[in-house]
Amino acid sequence: MKWFLILWGGPILLLGSWYGLSYNDMSFGFFMLTRETHDLVFQVYSGVLGIPAQDIPPLVARAIVVDSLIVFAIIAFRRRRRIAAWWRARQERSALSSLPSEESLSRAP
């Protein structure tokens, strides 16, 4: 499961870092992080996909959200027994705490 999360999060982190740095032209002397390369990459993808370059980033963001939901659903499915036990314990605690205790009753005459 650890490698599954690393192999999912690594590319997302790399893509997000590249996009943020190149979009804001924070190149640190590295050509791949310049705004020119950013625009060139999206022009190439635009030509390959046949859609305008400005439409690509929202599509990628949506794909990341959908992939993330799928990954979290897989994790939740694998840990469903622990999640169910945690939920039952939480419900029992809240049910017990909603009852008035002897200590909380007023001692006024």
Phi, psi and omega in degrees: 000324180298315180292327177300314179292323179294316181289339174275313185283330181302305179297326179294316178297316180296313180296315180296320178294315179298315183298313181296316181290316183287326179297321180268007176056043174263080190274336183053031179081006182255122188300325184294342182260008180279160179292329178298317178294320177304309180295321180296316180299316181287333173292320178296311178299324178297316178294321181290317183274340180075028178233160179298147184297327182287347178274347185288313181303317177296327177294319178295318179298317178296320179296321178295319179296315180296315178299320180295319177298321178295316179298314180293328176293321177296317179296316179296323179294320180291332182251024187297326180292317178294321179294318179295319179295319178298317182294317179297318179296321179294318179295320178295318178297317181291327178291322179288324182284343180279344178280140179290137179262167179298325182289331184274350180288144182289144178257016182290148180289000000 
